Amino acid sequence: MPNPPLTLGLIGAGRIGRVHAEHLRCRLPEADLIAVADVDEAAARACAGQFRIPVSTADYREILADPKIQAVVVCSSTDTHTEVIQAAAAAGKHIFCEKPIAPDLVRIDQALAAVHRAGVLLQVGFNRRFDANFRRVRQAVVQGEIGEPHQLRITSRDPAPPPLEYVRRSGGIFLDMTIHDFDMARFLVGSEVGEVYATGSVRVDPAIGAAGDWDTATVVLKFVNGVVGVIENSRRAVYGYDQRVEVFGSGGSINADNNYPNAAVVSGARSIHRDLPLNFFMDRYLESYLQELREFVHAVQTGGPSPVSGEDGRAPVVLALAARKSCELNRPVRVADLG
């Protein structure tokens, strides 16, 4: 007999919150989103109206006080994540939280301790793990299709830099952009990282450099199991959203290319070409956002393990902090030195 739908509350009705709201209300019959909260009450009301969510409020604590709600999806600003996680855990709610949990390890550890004490499930929103292409790469590694992994390469370039106001408060390129790639590196290789060397430059916008950040970066990862990984980041790729990975091993290699709006190739007398890759992360990863929520609901309903645990959410933050330190000191940084 199927489980009854999981009742949920949404905390945060911004861009990603509305994406999750649509999936929970329209594409996941196993879920029942019954309330939405946002400090901007008008945003909460608009989200509720658009997706026919019964309750909207400006105070997320009203959601936590509702005994009908079994789990919450946290999409509020990053600086509120640990506060909400601890309050939700104390209320006995299971938690899906967008990344990062926090930009510093002290607050992350406080939140994870609260989750552990409460015995609730926490899943962190690293959605790229749920992309079908990247999952296929991981499957090839696990099943030995390419032999013993030797090298990993991740290319991640945005079509355009974010607003300068975002750059100033985001924690920098390693915490707001490369953090996805750090998680993907651990996921694909299946090993922890022992050492990080990062170098950055300002090649896109001098204002980003003036704000104390880099817009172009390369990171070398030395994994505990001996694999060497390279991550390439840029805030601007003029041809679109560039998202590629390759794992090379003793018995071959596997790679995942960009996603395109169509599979058509135009062949002419002077060139052979195709349309540009998808130009926005919401287009490229929309299905992965749906799948991560589907698996969160399933884990709660079945009592299974978290698909992306709190420890999985903590590790990329450690790597981001190591990368920034490496970039500032111009030398490799041992991950163990950051705790």
Secondary structure, 3 states (H helix, E strand, C coil): CCCCCEEEEEECCCHHHHHHHHHHHHHCCCEEEEEEECCCHHHHHHHHHHHCCCEEECCHHHHHCCCCCCEEEECCCHHHHHHHHHHHHHCCCEEEEECCCCCCHHHHHHHHHHHHHHCCCEEEECHHHHCHHHHHHHHHHHCCCCCCEEEEEEEEECCCCCCHHHHHHCCCHHHHCHHHHHHHHHHHHCCCEEEEEEEEECCCCHHHHHCCCCCEEEEEEEECCCCEEEEEEECCCCCCCEEEEEEEECCEEEEECCCCCCCCEEECCCCEEECCCCCCHHHHCHHHHHHHHHHHHHHHHHCCCCCCCHHHHHHHHHHHHHHHHHHHHCCCEEHHHHC
